[in-house]
Amino acid sequence: MTHQPLPAPTDKSERRFLNEQELANRWGLSPKTLQRWRGTGKGPLFAKFSKKVGYPLDGQDGVLDWEKRILYRSTSERAYA
């Protein structure tokens, strides 16, 4: 029996995820803060892989998109990218 190799993923078909620790390090937060945000519905979208949590980096509502949407020009005006 021969196994066929899996096709190489394309940029659009491969979705990258950050784990909780990677995102906490990226933003200078504690993992507990991200856990609290998940419980209250704050923060970027996440996926559950059994007991592990992953945050999509790219795409609509991913980490990069969320970072763009929370930008402000001043304390009184929100900046829209």
N, C-alpha and C positions, 0 to 999 in steps of 0.2 A: 504494500500500500504506500503510495507516494503522497506526500503532503504538498499542497499548492501553497506557495508563499502568499502572505497577505499583501494586498496592494499597498503601496506607499501612501501614507495619508497626505492629502493636499492641505493647503493653508486653510481652506474654508471648512474642511471636514474634521480637522484636528482642533479640538477645543482645549485650551490650557487652563488648568486650575491651580490656585494657590491654596496651600493648606492653612489652617488657622494660625500656626506659628509664623509662617512666611508673611501672611497679611499683617499680623500684629507687629512684626519687625519692620515691615514696609512703612507702616503708619506710626510707629513708636508707641504702640498701645500694648496693653497686656492682653493675653488670650482671654482672660476673664471678661474684659470689656466686650470683646466680640461675642462671647457666649451670652452676655446680658443683652446685647443688641439683637441677637437672634431671637431671644425670648420675647422681646418687646416689638419686634418687627422693624427695628431701626437698622440702617446700614445697607450694604449691597446684598443682592440675591446670593443664595448659597445652595449647594446641593448636598444631600446626605448619601454617602456610600457606606452602607451598613452603619458602623459607629463613627466613621470618619466624615469630616465636613470639608467641602471644597468650595472655593469662591472662583467663579469663572473670571478669567483675566480680561478676555476680549469679548466683543459682541455687545449687543444691546443689553443694558442693565448689568454688564460685567463691572469689574473693579475699575478699569480705566474709564468707562462711561460714567460711573458713579462719581469718580474723582472730578470729572469735568463739570458735573451738575451741581457740585457743592461749592463752587468757586464764588467768591464775593469780591466786589471792588472796594467796598467800604463797610463799616458796621451798619450803615443805614440803607444800603442798596445792594441788591443781589446782582451778580454778573451772570449773564447768560452767554454761553459759548456758541 
